[in-house]
Amino acid sequence: MPFLVIVSTYFYGTAYWKATAILLISILFNTIISYKVSTDKKQNVKAWLFMGIAFNLATLFFFKYIKLFTLTFVDSSLHAQPFFHFLVLVPLPIGVSFFTFEGISLLVDSYKQKEVQGIIKNQSFYSHFIRSSLFISFFPHLIAGPILKADQFIPQIGIKYFKNINWEKVFKQLILGYFLKMVVADNLKDITADLIYPFEIYHPITLITLLFGYSFQIFADFAGYSLIALGLASLLGYDLINNFNFPYISKSFSEFWTRWHISLSRWLKEYLYIPLGGNRKGVLRTYFNLFIVMFLGGLWHGATWNFALWGTVHGLALAIERLISNYFKPNNTTWYKTLKVILVFTVVSFAWLFFKLLTIHEVVNFYKALAPAYWHGFTLSNREWYVLFYCLPVLFYYILYLLRNRYTLTINKLEPFLYAVLLFLILSNAGFSGNFIYFRF
């Protein structure tokens, strides 16, 4: 275990070595506080827990949001002063959103004292320190998730044997993950890079095609990373939570959030939505809780108001959907389900504009460029065909998933051939390498 902690810390340092001290301080502080939460006198426990959560939130706020709040709420004439200039230049440590959330999980799960999993029970401080260090720094998930829960990961820590590795599972996760990232996402990013202002130079159909291409790109990029993380963890004997479950076939926005970034959805539900009261304190409070959780979830993704608006869009969508479901009975016909899938995918895709574009002003200009006055003189170009070509593998991936129950034997027979094709395409048709999109968060 100590060796894996050292390797994970080194891995983090290669990405951003100056932030390694922040990671180590976070690990040390959360280890000490979680140990105190679990072992101190009952009357002191809540104080330790509050201190630990406050530390993690303060770390996240300072390194991720202090620049945003300084630029927003401090007069621009003061930005040149040394103190405010320092605040504007505070660097963003890679993965800070993830390891601070996992620190909070360690504290809360220690407070709950889930004895079945035995997070700290009957452990020395040294043993708890090593386990906590591995939990937070474990390199497959450290930079971009999945977000781990202490009571799910720590019980897995122990001696691992090569004979227990599921090599077929590892192979499939890594091949599919690298294919989605290197072949689909990296090739799409070169063409969706055209989605920049001024938008009026493009036909609205081209803009929508590029936007849907970005929607497939961000799925392939993040789902690809998650599969690679799961594969590497499996190779080391650890099972991480599956982070994606074909989100673009969701028939509702609530279903979308059970399929997209599953680890974040569960974290927000368990550590924010339920403590706020969930749906137990009346209708209006439920709508408020949905809204505030998604607003904060959006802001968690990035330190600009774009991300807060992205979360707001999803919060409003969830609230409106919940309101409608109270008055209309569900329609289970195939065409109606298909229309709902199209609606959810379209809204989700248009909301991704807040991820892709840098400012709210650019988002507004994009929508203006879709005005009826621009819908004339369309000519199909290579750009549209390029987007379609690299979206097709994702569509095929979804189709196989939908058909698996009906054609299980046929698909199982085809799998070795399909994975061979994916491996060949990784070696022969990878795009120019680029950072994972969620590295920014």
Phi, psi and chi 1 to 4 in degrees:
 res  aa     phi    psi   chi1   chi2   chi3   chi4
   1 MET       -  -47.4  -75.7 -173.1  -67.9      -
   2 PRO   -57.1  -37.3  -25.8   35.9      -      -
   3 PHE   -62.5  -42.8  175.4   74.1      -      -
   4 LEU   -67.3  -33.6 -163.6   50.9      -      -
   5 VAL   -64.2  -44.4  171.9      -      -      -
   6 ILE   -63.2  -44.9  -66.2  170.3      -      -
   7 VAL   -62.1  -42.9  169.4      -      -      -
   8 SER   -64.1  -41.2  -63.9      -      -      -
   9 THR   -65.2  -41.5  -54.1      -      -      -
  10 TYR   -61.9  -43.5  173.6   78.3      -      -
  11 PHE   -57.2  -45.4  169.4   80.6      -      -
  12 TYR   -63.1  -41.0 -177.2   79.1      -      -
  13 GLY   -64.0  -30.7      -      -      -      -
  14 THR   -68.5  -26.2   60.4      -      -      -
  15 ALA   -81.1  -39.8      -      -      -      -
  16 TYR  -160.3   82.8 -169.9   71.0      -      -
  17 TRP   -64.9  -28.6   67.0  -90.7      -      -
  18 LYS   -66.4  -23.6  -67.9 -178.5  179.1  179.3
  19 ALA   -90.1   -2.4      -      -      -      -
  20 THR   -58.6  -37.0  -54.2      -      -      -
  21 ALA   -62.0  -36.6      -      -      -      -
  22 ILE   -65.5  -43.6  -59.9  168.3      -      -
  23 LEU   -61.9  -45.8  172.6   64.9      -      -
  24 LEU   -66.0  -39.7  -66.0  176.4      -      -
  25 ILE   -63.4  -41.7  -69.2  170.7      -      -
  26 SER   -61.0  -44.7  176.4      -      -      -
  27 ILE   -62.0  -48.1  -70.2  172.6      -      -
  28 LEU   -62.8  -46.1 -179.8   60.1      -      -
  29 PHE   -64.3  -46.7 -169.3   90.6      -      -
  30 ASN   -66.1  -33.0  -79.2  -63.5      -      -
  31 THR   -64.5  -48.2  -60.9      -      -      -
  32 ILE   -63.1  -47.8  -66.5  171.9      -      -
  33 ILE   -67.3  -42.3  -61.1  -60.3      -      -
  34 SER   -64.3  -34.1   60.9      -      -      -
  35 TYR   -68.1  -40.5 -165.2   77.9      -      -
  36 LYS   -66.4  -39.3  -63.4  -65.7  -71.4 -174.9
  37 VAL   -59.6  -37.6  164.0      -      -      -
  38 SER   -84.5  -23.7 -179.0      -      -      -
  39 THR  -119.1  -15.6   58.8      -      -      -
  40 ASP   -77.0  173.6 -154.3  -10.6      -      -
  41 LYS   -62.3  147.3  -64.5  178.2 -178.7  178.6
  42 LYS   -55.6  -37.9 -172.0  174.1 -178.7  179.9
  43 GLN   -70.8  -16.1   59.6  -93.5   31.6      -
  44 ASN   -97.3  -13.1  -61.3  -28.1      -      -
  45 VAL   -61.6  -47.2  167.2      -      -      -
  46 LYS   -64.3  -33.7  -73.6 -170.7  176.3  179.6
  47 ALA   -65.9  -43.5      -      -      -      -
  48 TRP   -62.1  -43.5  -74.9  114.5      -      -
  49 LEU   -61.5  -46.2  178.0   63.8      -      -
  50 PHE   -60.8  -43.3  175.9   81.3      -      -
  51 MET   -61.3  -43.7 -176.7 -170.0  -56.5      -
  52 GLY   -65.6  -44.9      -      -      -      -
  53 ILE   -63.9  -42.3  -67.4  174.8      -      -
  54 ALA   -60.5  -40.4      -      -      -      -
  55 PHE   -61.0  -47.4  166.6   80.0      -      -
  56 ASN   -64.2  -43.2  -77.0  -72.2      -      -
  57 LEU   -67.1  -37.2  -66.6  178.2      -      -
  58 ALA   -66.0  -40.6      -      -      -      -
  59 THR   -60.6  -47.5  -59.3      -      -      -
  60 LEU   -62.0  -45.0 -176.2   61.4      -      -
  61 PHE   -64.3  -45.9  176.9   81.8      -      -
  62 PHE   -64.7  -49.0  179.2   76.2      -      -
  63 PHE   -80.7  -23.1  -73.1  104.0      -      -
  64 LYS  -106.5  -33.9 -171.3  161.6 -174.9  175.0
  65 TYR  -117.6   -8.0  -57.9  110.0      -      -
  66 ILE   -63.2  -36.1 -165.3   65.8      -      -
  67 LYS   -64.3  -45.7  176.3 -179.3  177.8 -180.0
  68 LEU   -59.4  -46.7  172.6   63.9      -      -
  69 PHE   -70.8  -33.0  -81.7   74.3      -      -
  70 THR   -65.9  -47.0  -59.0      -      -      -
  71 LEU   -67.3  -28.6  -66.3  176.0      -      -
  72 THR   -84.7  -42.5  -57.1      -      -      -
  73 PHE  -110.2   -7.7  -60.7  111.3      -      -
  74 VAL  -105.0  131.6  175.8      -      -      -
  75 ASP   -54.9  135.7 -170.1  -84.2      -      -
  76 SER   -59.7  -25.9   58.0      -      -      -
  77 SER   -67.8  -16.4   62.7      -      -      -
  78 LEU   -95.8   -7.6  -59.0  175.1      -      -
  79 HIS   -63.8  -24.6  -68.2  169.8      -      -
  80 ALA   -79.4  -15.3      -      -      -      -
  81 GLN   -66.0  144.9  -66.1 -174.1    8.4      -
  82 PRO   -51.4  -44.8  -27.7   35.5      -      -
  83 PHE   -64.9  -50.5  175.9   70.5      -      -
  84 PHE   -70.9  -31.6  -66.3  111.6      -      -
  85 HIS   -63.4  -39.5 -176.1   65.0      -      -
  86 PHE   -62.0  -43.5  164.1   74.7      -      -
  87 LEU   -63.2  -37.6  -65.0 -178.2      -      -
  88 VAL   -67.9  -29.3  170.3      -      -      -
  89 LEU   -96.2    6.8  -65.3  179.7      -      -
  90 VAL   -59.7  124.8  169.1      -      -      -
  91 PRO   -73.5  154.6   28.7  -34.6      -      -
  92 LEU   -98.4  107.2  175.5   62.8      -      -
  93 PRO   -65.5  131.2  -16.0   29.6      -      -
  94 ILE   -62.5  134.6 -169.0  168.9      -      -
  95 GLY    79.7    6.8      -      -      -      -
  96 VAL   -62.4  -32.8   65.2      -      -      -
  97 SER   -64.2  -30.8  -61.3      -      -      -
  98 PHE   -83.2  -48.9  -67.6   90.4      -      -
  99 PHE   -75.2  -20.8   66.1   71.7      -      -
 100 THR   -73.9  -38.5   51.2      -      -      -
 101 PHE   -63.6  -38.4  -91.8   26.8      -      -
 102 GLU   -71.2  -30.1  -79.5  152.3    1.9      -
 103 GLY   -63.3  -41.9      -      -      -      -
 104 ILE   -64.3  -40.8  -67.5  174.0      -      -
 105 SER   -59.8  -42.7  172.7      -      -      -
 106 LEU   -60.3  -42.6  178.1   63.7      -      -
 107 LEU   -66.8  -48.8  -64.8  166.9      -      -
 108 VAL   -67.6  -42.4  173.7      -      -      -
 109 ASP   -68.5  -30.8  -72.0   -9.5      -      -
 110 SER   -67.2  -39.6  -60.7      -      -      -
 111 TYR   -63.1  -40.0  175.3   73.3      -      -
 112 LYS   -69.5  -21.5  -69.0  177.6  179.4  177.8
 113 GLN    50.6   60.9  -83.5  -68.0  -75.4      -
 114 LYS   -76.0   92.5  -64.0 -174.6  177.6  179.5
 115 GLU   -67.1  -24.2  -64.0 -175.9    3.6      -
 116 VAL   -62.1  -42.2  173.6      -      -      -
 117 GLN   -80.8  -26.0  -73.7   82.0    9.3      -
 118 GLY    63.5   60.0      -      -      -      -
 119 ILE   -65.8  -50.6  -65.6  177.6      -      -
 120 ILE  -123.7  -19.3  -58.8  177.7      -      -
 121 LYS   -48.7  127.6 -169.0  174.5  178.6   62.2
 122 ASN    62.4   28.0  -61.1  -35.3      -      -
 123 GLN  -108.8  148.8  -70.8 -179.0   27.1      -
 124 SER   -76.3  165.1   66.1      -      -      -
 125 PHE   -63.7  -38.8  176.4   77.9      -      -
 126 TYR   -61.0  -46.1  173.1   77.1      -      -
 127 SER   -60.9  -42.1  176.1      -      -      -
 128 HIS   -65.9  -37.6  175.8   58.1      -      -
 129 PHE   -63.1  -45.5  172.6   71.4      -      -
 130 ILE   -64.4  -45.0  -64.6  -61.8      -      -
 131 ARG   -64.6  -43.7  -71.6  167.5  176.2  -96.1
 132 SER   -65.9  -39.2  -61.4      -      -      -
 133 SER   -61.7  -43.9  -60.9      -      -      -
 134 LEU   -67.5  -41.1 -178.6   57.5      -      -
 135 PHE   -56.9  -46.8  163.3   64.0      -      -
 136 ILE   -80.3  -38.2  -65.6  175.4      -      -
 137 SER   -95.3   -5.8   68.8      -      -      -
 138 PHE   -47.3  113.0 -170.9   50.9      -      -
 139 PHE   -63.5  -30.2   74.1   88.8      -      -
 140 PRO   -59.8  -32.3  -28.0   37.3      -      -
 141 HIS  -108.1   -6.5   78.4   92.0      -      -
 142 LEU   -59.7  -41.5  175.1   58.5      -      -
 143 ILE   -87.9  -35.3  -65.3  177.6      -      -
 144 ALA  -145.2   30.2      -      -      -      -
 145 GLY    83.4 -173.2      -      -      -      -
 146 PRO   -61.6  155.2  -17.6   30.4      -      -
 147 ILE   -75.1  121.2  -59.5  171.5      -      -
 148 LEU   -92.3  153.9  -55.4 -175.7      -      -
 149 LYS  -107.4  138.8  -70.8  176.5   77.2  -85.7
 150 ALA   -58.2  -41.5      -      -      -      -
 151 ASP   -74.3   -8.2   63.4  -14.7      -      -
 152 GLN   -96.4  -34.9  -66.1  171.8  -19.1      -
 153 PHE   -92.7  -48.2 -177.4   83.5      -      -
 154 ILE   -58.7  -39.5  -69.4 -179.9      -      -
 155 PRO   -61.9  -17.9  -26.8   36.7      -      -
 156 GLN   -80.1  -15.3  -63.5 -175.4   53.3      -
 157 ILE   -68.3  129.5  -63.7  175.7      -      -
 158 GLY   169.6 -172.5      -      -      -      -
 159 ILE   -69.0  133.9  -61.3  173.9      -      -
 160 LYS  -114.5  150.6  -53.5  -63.9 -178.9 -178.0
 161 TYR  -126.6  140.4  -60.1   95.4      -      -
 162 PHE   -57.5  -35.0  -79.5  108.1      -      -
 163 LYS   -65.4  -18.4   64.9  179.6 -179.5 -179.9
 164 ASN   -92.5   -2.9  -66.0  -29.1      -      -
 165 ILE   -75.7  131.3  -64.2  174.2      -      -
 166 ASN   -86.3   90.1 -173.4  -24.4      -      -
 167 TRP   -64.6  -35.6  -66.5   99.9      -      -
 168 GLU   -64.6  -42.9 -178.9 -179.0   -5.0      -
 169 LYS   -61.7  -45.1  176.4 -176.8  175.6 -178.0
 170 VAL   -60.2  -47.3  169.6      -      -      -
 171 PHE   -58.7  -47.6  174.6   81.0      -      -
 172 LYS   -64.6  -43.5  -71.1 -179.8  177.4  179.1
 173 GLN   -63.5  -44.0  -72.2  173.1  -30.2      -
 174 LEU   -70.5  -43.8  -68.5  177.1      -      -
 175 ILE   -63.3  -47.8  -68.8  -62.0      -      -
 176 LEU   -65.6  -40.4 -177.0   56.0      -      -
 177 GLY   -63.1  -48.1      -      -      -      -
 178 TYR   -66.9  -33.4  -81.0  112.2      -      -
 179 PHE   -64.8  -48.2  173.0   79.5      -      -
 180 LEU   -60.2  -41.0  -71.9  173.1      -      -
 181 LYS   -74.9  -55.0  167.4   57.5  179.8  170.1
 182 MET   -79.2  -35.9  -62.6  173.8   65.2      -
 183 VAL   -93.6  -46.0  177.8      -      -      -
 184 VAL   -83.8  -62.1  177.9      -      -      -
 185 ALA   -65.2  -45.2      -      -      -      -
 186 ASP   -68.7  -29.8  -78.4  -12.0      -      -
 187 ASN   -77.7  -38.1  -82.3  -62.9      -      -
 188 LEU   -67.5  -33.5  -80.8  174.0      -      -
 189 LYS   -62.8  -29.8   75.1  173.4  171.9   54.4
 190 ASP   -69.2  -30.8  -66.3  -27.7      -      -
 191 ILE   -91.9  -35.3 -168.2   65.8      -      -
 192 THR   -73.3   -9.9   59.1      -      -      -
 193 ALA   -61.7  -19.8      -      -      -      -
 194 ASP   -71.1   -9.9  -68.5  -18.4      -      -
 195 LEU   -79.8   65.3 -159.5   60.0      -      -
 196 ILE  -134.2  157.6   56.1  175.5      -      -
 197 TYR   -68.8  142.2 -175.1   80.4      -      -
 198 PRO   -84.2  134.9   30.0  -33.5      -      -
 199 PHE   -82.3  -16.9  -57.0  109.8      -      -
 200 GLU   -67.4  -14.1  -69.0   79.5    3.4      -
 201 ILE   -76.2  -11.5   63.4  174.2      -      -
 202 TYR  -108.7  149.1  -61.3  116.3      -      -
 203 HIS   -69.6  146.9 -167.7  -82.3      -      -
 204 PRO   -53.5  -35.1  -29.8   35.6      -      -
 205 ILE   -64.5  -38.3  -67.4  177.9      -      -
 206 THR   -65.5  -41.8  -59.8      -      -      -
 207 LEU   -61.7  -45.1  -69.6  176.4      -      -
 208 ILE   -66.1  -38.2  -66.7  172.0      -      -
 209 THR   -62.1  -44.7  -58.4      -      -      -
 210 LEU   -63.6  -38.4  -70.5  172.5      -      -
 211 LEU   -65.8  -45.4  177.4   57.5      -      -
 212 PHE   -64.9  -34.6  -74.8  165.5      -      -
 213 GLY   -61.7  -40.0      -      -      -      -
 214 TYR   -66.6  -35.5 -177.9   71.3      -      -
 215 SER   -60.5  -44.1 -171.1      -      -      -
 216 PHE   -69.2  -35.7  -81.6   84.3      -      -
 217 GLN   -63.5  -46.4  176.3 -164.2  -22.4      -
 218 ILE   -68.8  -32.9 -163.5  170.4      -      -
 219 PHE   -65.1  -50.6  164.3   76.8      -      -
 220 ALA   -62.7  -36.9      -      -      -      -
 221 ASP   -67.1  -51.8 -169.3  -79.9      -      -
 222 PHE   -78.0  -40.7 -164.8   20.1      -      -
 223 ALA   -64.9  -36.7      -      -      -      -
 224 GLY   -62.3  -46.6      -      -      -      -
 225 TYR   -59.6  -45.1  175.9   90.2      -      -
 226 SER   -61.9  -40.6  -65.0      -      -      -
 227 LEU   -65.7  -38.8  -76.6  165.8      -      -
 228 ILE   -63.6  -42.7  -65.8  168.9      -      -
 229 ALA   -61.8  -43.0      -      -      -      -
 230 LEU   -64.5  -40.0  -95.8   63.2      -      -
 231 GLY   -65.2  -45.0      -      -      -      -
 232 LEU   -65.3  -39.4  -68.1  174.7      -      -
 233 ALA   -64.9  -42.5      -      -      -      -
 234 SER   -61.4  -35.8  -63.4      -      -      -
 235 LEU   -63.9  -26.6 -165.5   61.0      -      -
 236 LEU   -98.3    2.5  -64.7  168.5      -      -
 237 GLY    93.1   17.0      -      -      -      -
 238 TYR  -120.1  140.2  -67.2   88.7      -      -
 239 ASP  -103.4  118.9  -70.1  -36.8      -      -
 240 LEU  -101.1  160.5  -54.6 -173.4      -      -
 241 ILE   -67.5  138.2 -178.4  175.9      -      -
 242 ASN   -67.7  123.9 -177.9   25.9      -      -
 243 ASN   -92.6  -16.1 -139.9   14.8      -      -
 244 PHE  -138.5  140.3  -73.5   86.1      -      -
 245 ASN  -138.9   64.6 -174.8   24.2      -      -
 246 PHE    52.0   61.9  -60.1   89.1      -      -
 247 PRO   -65.5  -24.2   23.3  -34.0      -      -
 248 TYR   -80.8    7.7  -72.1  159.3      -      -
 249 ILE  -107.9   14.0   59.2  170.5      -      -
 250 SER   -66.6  139.1  -58.3      -      -      -
 251 LYS   -98.1    1.6  -63.8 -179.3  -71.8  -63.7
 252 SER  -156.7  163.9   65.8      -      -      -
 253 PHE   -73.0  -32.7  -64.8  101.0      -      -
 254 SER   -65.8  -37.9   57.0      -      -      -
 255 GLU   -67.0  -37.5 -177.9 -175.4   -5.6      -
 256 PHE   -55.5  -40.9  175.4   80.7      -      -
 257 TRP   -82.3    0.3  -79.3  104.6      -      -
 258 THR   -97.0   -4.9   64.4      -      -      -
 259 ARG  -117.6  -23.9  -68.2  175.3  174.2  -88.5
 260 TRP  -103.6  131.8  177.1  -82.3      -      -
 261 HIS    43.6   58.2 -153.8  -20.5      -      -
 262 ILE   -57.5  -38.8  -62.7  169.6      -      -
 263 SER   -64.6  -37.8   61.8      -      -      -
 264 LEU   -68.8  -43.4  174.5   63.6      -      -
 265 SER   -57.9  -45.2  -59.0      -      -      -
 266 ARG   -67.4  -38.8  -68.2 -176.0 -179.4  179.3
 267 TRP   -62.0  -48.3 -163.6   98.7      -      -
 268 LEU   -63.0  -37.8  -68.8  173.3      -      -
 269 LYS   -66.9  -47.4  179.9  179.8  179.8 -179.7
 270 GLU   -75.9  -37.5 -177.6  166.8  -17.2      -
 271 TYR  -104.5   -4.9  -62.9  110.8      -      -
 272 LEU  -132.1  -56.9 -172.8   56.8      -      -
 273 TYR   -62.4  -50.2 -179.8   69.2      -      -
 274 ILE   -66.2  -45.3  -68.5  176.0      -      -
 275 PRO   -60.3  -29.2  -28.4   37.5      -      -
 276 LEU   -73.6  -12.5  -76.5  172.9      -      -
 277 GLY   120.6  -12.3      -      -      -      -
 278 GLY    53.7 -127.7      -      -      -      -
 279 ASN  -109.4   24.4   57.7    0.1      -      -
 280 ARG   -96.1   -3.6  -54.7 -174.7  -53.3  -84.0
 281 LYS  -121.3   34.8  -64.1 -171.3  176.0 -178.1
 282 GLY    98.8  164.5      -      -      -      -
 283 VAL   -65.3  -50.2  176.1      -      -      -
 284 LEU   -62.9  -40.6  -68.4  178.7      -      -
 285 ARG   -66.0  -35.8 -179.6   62.4  178.6  -90.1
 286 THR   -61.7  -46.0  -61.7      -      -      -
 287 TYR   -62.8  -41.3  -67.1  147.4      -      -
 288 PHE   -62.7  -43.5  172.2   78.6      -      -
 289 ASN   -62.4  -43.0  -70.3  -17.1      -      -
 290 LEU   -59.5  -44.4  -74.5  171.5      -      -
 291 PHE   -65.4  -48.5  174.3   80.5      -      -
 292 ILE   -68.8  -35.4 -163.7   65.7      -      -
 293 VAL   -64.8  -43.9  167.0      -      -      -
 294 MET   -72.2  -35.0  -67.0  -48.8  -58.8      -
 295 PHE   -60.4  -49.2  173.8   83.1      -      -
 296 LEU   -69.0  -35.2  -66.8  174.9      -      -
 297 GLY   -63.1  -37.7      -      -      -      -
 298 GLY   -66.2  -44.2      -      -      -      -
 299 LEU   -66.7  -29.1 -158.0   56.8      -      -
 300 TRP   -60.4  -33.4  173.6   86.4      -      -
 301 HIS   -69.2  -30.3  -79.9   81.7      -      -
 302 GLY  -167.1  153.0      -      -      -      -
 303 ALA   -91.9   52.2      -      -      -      -
 304 THR  -138.7  159.6   70.9      -      -      -
 305 TRP   -70.2  -16.6  -63.2  116.2      -      -
 306 ASN   -55.2  -46.5  -89.7   28.7      -      -
 307 PHE   -69.4  -34.7  -67.6  100.9      -      -
 308 ALA   -63.6  -39.6      -      -      -      -
 309 LEU   -67.9  -36.7  -80.4  175.2      -      -
 310 TRP   -58.9  -46.4  173.9   79.0      -      -
 311 GLY   -63.6  -37.0      -      -      -      -
 312 THR   -62.9  -43.0  -60.3      -      -      -
 313 VAL   -57.3  -45.8  168.9      -      -      -
 314 HIS   -69.6  -35.7  -82.4  -85.8      -      -
 315 GLY   -63.8  -43.8      -      -      -      -
 316 LEU   -65.2  -40.1  -70.4  172.8      -      -
 317 ALA   -61.6  -42.8      -      -      -      -
 318 LEU   -65.9  -40.7  -72.1  168.0      -      -
 319 ALA   -67.0  -45.6      -      -      -      -
 320 ILE   -63.8  -42.9  -67.3  170.1      -      -
 321 GLU   -60.1  -42.3  179.3  179.8   85.6      -
 322 ARG   -66.0  -39.9 -168.2  178.6 -173.6   91.8
 323 LEU   -63.7  -45.7  178.2   64.6      -      -
 324 ILE   -63.0  -39.8  -68.3  173.5      -      -
 325 SER   -65.1  -19.0   67.0      -      -      -
 326 ASN   -76.0  -18.1  -68.8  -28.3      -      -
 327 TYR  -117.1  -14.8  -64.1   96.9      -      -
 328 PHE  -124.7  133.6  -66.3   93.9      -      -
 329 LYS   -75.2  144.3  -66.4 -178.1  179.1  179.3
 330 PRO   -65.6  141.3   22.5  -32.2      -      -
 331 ASN  -103.8  120.4 -172.6  -35.7      -      -
 332 ASN  -100.1   14.0  -68.8  -39.3      -      -
 333 THR   -70.9  152.4   58.2      -      -      -
 334 THR   -61.5  -43.6  -59.2      -      -      -
 335 TRP   -65.2  -35.7   70.2  -92.8      -      -
 336 TYR   -68.7  -42.3 -174.3   70.5      -      -
 337 LYS   -61.4  -40.5  -69.7  179.3  179.6  177.9
 338 THR   -63.6  -42.4  -56.6      -      -      -
 339 LEU   -61.9  -38.9  -75.8  176.8      -      -
 340 LYS   -66.5  -39.7  -71.6 -162.3  -66.7 -176.2
 341 VAL   -61.3  -44.5  169.6      -      -      -
 342 ILE   -62.8  -42.7  -66.2  171.7      -      -
 343 LEU   -62.8  -49.0  173.5   63.6      -      -
 344 VAL   -62.1  -45.5  171.7      -      -      -
 345 PHE   -61.6  -41.1  172.1   73.0      -      -
 346 THR   -65.2  -47.2  -58.2      -      -      -
 347 VAL   -63.3  -44.8  173.0      -      -      -
 348 VAL   -60.1  -42.1  167.0      -      -      -
 349 SER   -65.8  -43.4  -65.3      -      -      -
 350 PHE   -67.7  -29.5  -87.2   84.7      -      -
 351 ALA   -69.3  -26.1      -      -      -      -
 352 TRP   -63.2  -13.6  -72.4  134.1      -      -
 353 LEU   -56.3  -34.0  -81.1  171.4      -      -
 354 PHE   -68.1  -21.8  -66.1  106.8      -      -
 355 PHE   -81.6  -43.7  -91.5   59.0      -      -
 356 LYS   -74.9  -43.9  176.5   63.6  177.1  173.3
 357 LEU   -91.6  153.5  -56.0  179.0      -      -
 358 LEU   -82.2  -30.8  -62.6  176.9      -      -
 359 THR  -134.5  160.6   64.9      -      -      -
 360 ILE   -64.0  -33.9  -62.5  170.5      -      -
 361 HIS   -58.8  -41.3  178.9   69.2      -      -
 362 GLU   -66.7  -38.3  -70.5 -175.2   10.4      -
 363 VAL   -60.9  -44.5  175.7      -      -      -
 364 VAL   -61.6  -42.5  172.5      -      -      -
 365 ASN   -64.8  -33.3  -76.1  -26.7      -      -
 366 PHE   -62.0  -47.4  178.7   92.5      -      -
 367 TYR   -65.0  -35.1  -74.2  118.0      -      -
 368 LYS   -63.5  -34.4  -73.1 -179.0  178.3  178.1
 369 ALA   -72.2   -7.0      -      -      -      -
 370 LEU   -95.7    7.4  -59.5 -179.3      -      -
 371 ALA   -61.6  152.0      -      -      -      -
 372 PRO   -53.8  -29.3  -27.1   35.2      -      -
 373 ALA   -62.3  -20.9      -      -      -      -
 374 TYR   -97.1   -1.6  -61.8  103.7      -      -
 375 TRP   -88.6   66.9  -74.8   78.1      -      -
 376 HIS  -154.7  154.5   58.3   80.9      -      -
 377 GLY    68.3   34.7      -      -      -      -
 378 PHE   -77.4  134.7  175.1   70.2      -      -
 379 THR  -128.9  125.1  -57.9      -      -      -
 380 LEU   -64.8  129.7 -164.6   64.4      -      -
 381 SER  -121.0  175.4   67.4      -      -      -
 382 ASN   -62.8  -25.1  -70.5  -24.7      -      -
 383 ARG   -60.4  -47.6 -176.9 -178.9  -72.6  105.2
 384 GLU   -64.8  -41.7  -71.0   78.3   21.7      -
 385 TRP   -65.0  -37.6  -74.7  113.6      -      -
 386 TYR   -62.2  -46.1 -170.2   95.2      -      -
 387 VAL   -61.4  -46.6  170.7      -      -      -
 388 LEU   -60.0  -42.0  177.4   60.9      -      -
 389 PHE   -60.2  -43.4  179.6   78.6      -      -
 390 TYR   -87.4   -8.1  -76.5  105.0      -      -
 391 CYS   -85.9  -24.2  -73.1      -      -      -
 392 LEU   -57.5  -41.4  -79.8  175.5      -      -
 393 PRO   -59.0  -36.9  -24.2   34.3      -      -
 394 VAL   -69.1  -41.6  178.1      -      -      -
 395 LEU   -60.2  -43.4  -69.7  171.6      -      -
 396 PHE   -63.4  -39.5 -176.1   65.2      -      -
 397 TYR   -59.6  -43.2  176.9   47.7      -      -
 398 TYR   -69.3  -40.3  -86.8   70.2      -      -
 399 ILE   -62.6  -42.9  -69.1  170.3      -      -
 400 LEU   -59.9  -39.6  -79.4  179.8      -      -
 401 TYR   -62.5  -43.5  170.2   74.9      -      -
 402 LEU   -68.5  -29.4  -67.0  171.8      -      -
 403 LEU   -93.5   -5.7  -64.1  177.1      -      -
 404 ARG   -59.5  -43.2  175.0  167.1  -72.7  -81.0
 405 ASN   -64.9  -33.0  -70.7  -24.3      -      -
 406 ARG   -82.5  -34.1 -176.0  177.5  -63.2 -178.3
 407 TYR  -124.1   47.0  -57.4  104.0      -      -
 408 THR   -57.6  -49.4  -57.1      -      -      -
 409 LEU   -63.9  -43.7  -68.3  176.6      -      -
 410 THR   -62.6  -45.5  -57.6      -      -      -
 411 ILE   -65.7  -39.8  -67.4  174.3      -      -
 412 ASN   -61.4  -37.5  -73.1  -17.5      -      -
 413 LYS   -69.2  -32.8  -70.9  179.3 -179.1  178.7
 414 LEU   -80.5  -19.9  -72.7  173.9      -      -
 415 GLU   -53.9  -47.6  -91.4 -165.3  -11.7      -
 416 PRO   -57.5  -41.4  -25.0   34.9      -      -
 417 PHE   -64.4  -43.6  170.4   76.0      -      -
 418 LEU   -63.5  -42.8  -67.0  174.6      -      -
 419 TYR   -68.9  -31.8  -81.5  100.7      -      -
 420 ALA   -64.4  -40.8      -      -      -      -
 421 VAL   -63.4  -43.4  171.3      -      -      -
 422 LEU   -60.9  -43.4  -63.3 -174.0      -      -
 423 LEU   -63.3  -41.6 -179.4   58.2      -      -
 424 PHE   -61.3  -42.6  171.9   75.7      -      -
 425 LEU   -68.6  -33.7  -69.1  173.3      -      -
 426 ILE   -60.7  -41.5  -68.9  170.6      -      -
 427 LEU   -77.7  -27.1  -62.2  173.5      -      -
 428 SER  -110.5  -20.2   64.2      -      -      -
 429 ASN  -136.2   29.0 -159.1   36.8      -      -
 430 ALA   -71.3  144.3      -      -      -      -
 431 GLY   -80.1  177.9      -      -      -      -
 432 PHE   -65.9  130.5  -69.8  105.3      -      -
 433 SER   -60.8  138.0  179.1      -      -      -
 434 GLY  -142.4  158.4      -      -      -      -
 435 ASN   -62.5  150.3  -75.5  -23.3      -      -
 436 PHE   -64.6  140.5  -69.9   94.6      -      -
 437 ILE   -58.0  -40.0  -68.5  173.7      -      -
 438 TYR   -77.3   -0.9  -95.0   65.5      -      -
 439 PHE   -63.7  -22.4  -84.7   17.9      -      -
 440 ARG   -73.9  -13.9  -64.1 -176.6  -65.3  164.3
 441 PHE  -106.0      -  -46.5  138.7      -      -
